[in-house]
Amino acid sequence: AVVSTQSTGQDLRGVTPLVAAFRNGHVDLVDWLLNIVKHLPSDAECQKCLMGPCPQNLDLLPHRTRCLEKIIKAKKAKEATAARNAQRLCAEIAAEEETKRKSKEKKRAKKKKKKK
């Protein structure tokens, strides 16, 4: 039996449940796992899974291809979310800097009034 390590979600061979499901062409399981996992396999790992040997002479390529399509779709969704979050953060930083700039201008104006 292969035991999972809790910190990474990988088994002793370094395989995650998502990659194992992908390798075995379990489209529904890959779809389900994509809603749970935080880390997706790299493009290189995906290609390795897609073209890897098929156990027991099963033709897994069509199933693996569907799994790959789902993983690519999930990657694009995560990228879009990350881009939106980055834009929001940049907007918040710009607003904060503008607030600080206005505050400094007010302080300068008060100092000038006091000197007159």
N, C-alpha and C positions, 0 to 999 in steps of 0.2 A: 504494500500500500504506500502511496505517496502522500506525505503529510504536508499540509499547507503551513507556511509561515505567516503569522498574523500581521507582521509589520508591512509586508509587501503584497500579500495576496497571492504570492507565487508558491508553486510546489518546490520540492527539492531540486527539480531540474530547471527551475526558473521560468516555468510556464504558468501564465495566469489562466483563470477559468475562461476568460474571453478568448484567448488565443487557442486554448484546447477546444472550445466549441467551434471556433473558426476552422481549425485544422480538420475537424471531423464533419464539417458541413452542416452543423445544427443551426439552421437559419433562425428558427423561432427562439432558441436559447440565446443566440448572439443578440437578437433584437431585445430580448428581456434584459440581458446583462448590460447593454448599452444605456439603459435607464438607471443603472446602479453604479457602474464603475466610474472612477474619476480619471483614470489614465487609459489612453487608447494606445494600441500598438503602433510602432513607427511604420513608416512606409516600407522600409526594408524588411521588417518583420512580417508585414502583410504580404509582400511579394513571396517571401520564403514560405509562408503558410499556403498561399494560393498554389504555388508550384511544387509543394512538397509531395512526397510519395503517398499514394492512397493505400491504406491497409485493406487487406482481404479482397483485392482486385475490384474494389468499389469505384465507380466513376463519380468522384466527389467534386470535380471541377465546376459543374454548374451550381452546385450548392455553395461551394467556397466562393464562387464569383458573386452570388447573391449576398453572402456574408460580407464580402469586401465592399460591395456597394453600400450596404448599411453602415459599415464602419466609416467609409468616406463621407457619407451623409452626416454622420454624427460628428466627425472632425470638422466639417464645414460649419455645422451649427455651433460648435464650441468656439471656432474661430470668430464667427459673427458676434457671438455673445461677448467674447473677449474684446473685440474691436469696439462694440457699443460701450462696454465698461470703461475702456481706455478713453473714449471720447468724453464720457461723463466726468471722469476724473480730471481730464485736462480742462474741461469747462469749470469745474469746481475750483481748481487751482487758479485759473485765470480770474474768476470772480473774487477769490480770496485775495489775490495780489492787487486787484483793483480796489477792494475795500481798504487794504493797508495803505495804498497810494493816496486815496482820498483822506484817510485819517491823518497821514503825515502832512498833507496840504492844509488841513484844518489847523493842525498844531502850528505850522509855520505862519499861517494867517493870524492866529491869536498872538503869537510872539511879536509880529510886526505891529499889531494894534497896541500892545503894551509898551513898546518902545516909543511910539508916537505920543 
